[in-house]
Amino acid sequence: MNSRNGVVENGSVAHCFNPRTDIPATEAEAEHVQDPAKFSLGDFIVGQSTDPLRPPPQFTQWRKAGAWEASLYEPELLATAGVRTTINYDGKRHPVINLCSYNYLGLATRPEVIAAAAEALQRYGMGACGSPTLSGKTDLHRELERRVAEFLGREDAMLFNSGFGGALGTISGLLRKTDVAVLDNRSHLSLRDGAVLARSRLERFQHNDPASLDAALSRRKGKRQLVIVEGIYSMDGDFADLNRLLEVAESHEASVFIDEAHSMLACGPNGRGAAEHFGAEGRIRLIYGTFSKAFGALGGFVAGPSETIDYLRFYAHSYVYSCALPPVVIAAILKALEIGTSEPQLRDRLWDNAHYFRQQLNGMRINTGHSTTYIMPLIIGDRARMYRLGHELRRRGLFVAPVDYPAVPEEGICFRACVTANHTRADLDEALNIIEDTIVPELLQHA
Ligand SMILES: Cc1ncc(COP(=O)(O)O)c(C=O)c1O
């Protein structure tokens, strides 16, 4: 989580919070942070500490008071990110149905992927041991760049050792102080951080709202502007309203950058993401994606015109000054790409599961917000209730992610569930039964 200048941001940009007046001001008063549910990460950005290495005492006190709530975070998996896995819960091995994973197509655990990685490990050893610019690139890296470019019908592609670093490096590598980054207000933090690093001006538009985008672009007429959207929004699970937003961007002659982190390989008839899903590939010059979601691995990429990629190879600092992905990971991604492009039935299963699960949830009157994809918020809207239910769900063997403010607005506090191609109907029905026994009665009681 991160925050700056009175704007708290996490998975998404710009949930401005109202500065509170009831935060304990002194160290002695900090002892009185008794009820952790009354506070959030939005409250401790600025503290009384005079030493930057010392966090605000109020924060430390709040963390102690909220240890039970916080124990839902950073869970330890004791097995693969499969649909049924084992986690450490309360110091014990605990079997769960996993609705927490980005392993959308099940590729992280495919035997062919594991075999390809094992072979590369033997041949290349563990690390790349160098920046791609100087010494970290193998023939496998170049092959993956070519394959990604070919897959997306682009002139070239380049790889980053993390998705976050890829977005950060690309945006900060392209934008300059006099430019404007125009972001959807639900965009991922990596995108905003890229614009901040570039010291470019930041304009935000209301989520998926063409009129708001039009107004944002009009405010900075005459400047170089980059409209930044996501294929599928990672907290809300809805698509960008791509064609309508593109129309507005085009009317202002603004360039568009799309983050396909959650959509790449998992949607579009051939897996080429939201741009393909909406038939908009020809209208978007630069495509960014991650290998940490449907590819089941790690890393990021950007694909587009070779002159742009060539420029970024020198000006994206997270590329030039950071070690290349280990060859073992590249080999796994190459195999995952091969499987993901040759087995469209994986995407069919993913989408069937997503529609089924959401329909069943909505049938139980669970609010899934604007989700139309395999990412679904189960909106609870109350912090204390969400943490209480979170523990009950874990105890009952359902693994979903708690999502608190400021990652989402207060009224959107939720669990995030992700379904995958590998979930069976039995897995999903068992999960739904647990939800019916736990969340549904609570929501009815507070309706
Ligand atoms: C929309 C979006 N972009 C970028 C990233 C960063 O990707 P990675 O986790 O591969 O670093 C994420 C991570 O979840 C994301 O959701």
The ligand as an ORCA input file, in Angstrom:
! r2SCAN-3c Opt
* xyz 0 1
  C      -3.524     -3.876    -13.411
  C      -2.191     -4.310    -12.909
  N      -1.073     -3.822    -13.486
  C       0.132     -4.184    -13.054
  C       0.309     -5.092    -12.029
  C       1.689     -5.469    -11.573
  O       1.971     -6.746    -12.002
  P       2.960     -7.746    -11.240
  O       2.186     -8.327    -10.100
  O       3.262     -8.738    -12.295
  O       4.136     -6.979    -10.788
  C      -0.811     -5.619    -11.428
  C      -0.645     -6.588    -10.311
  O      -1.517     -7.176     -9.795
  C      -2.088     -5.228    -11.860
  O      -3.194     -5.695    -11.285
*
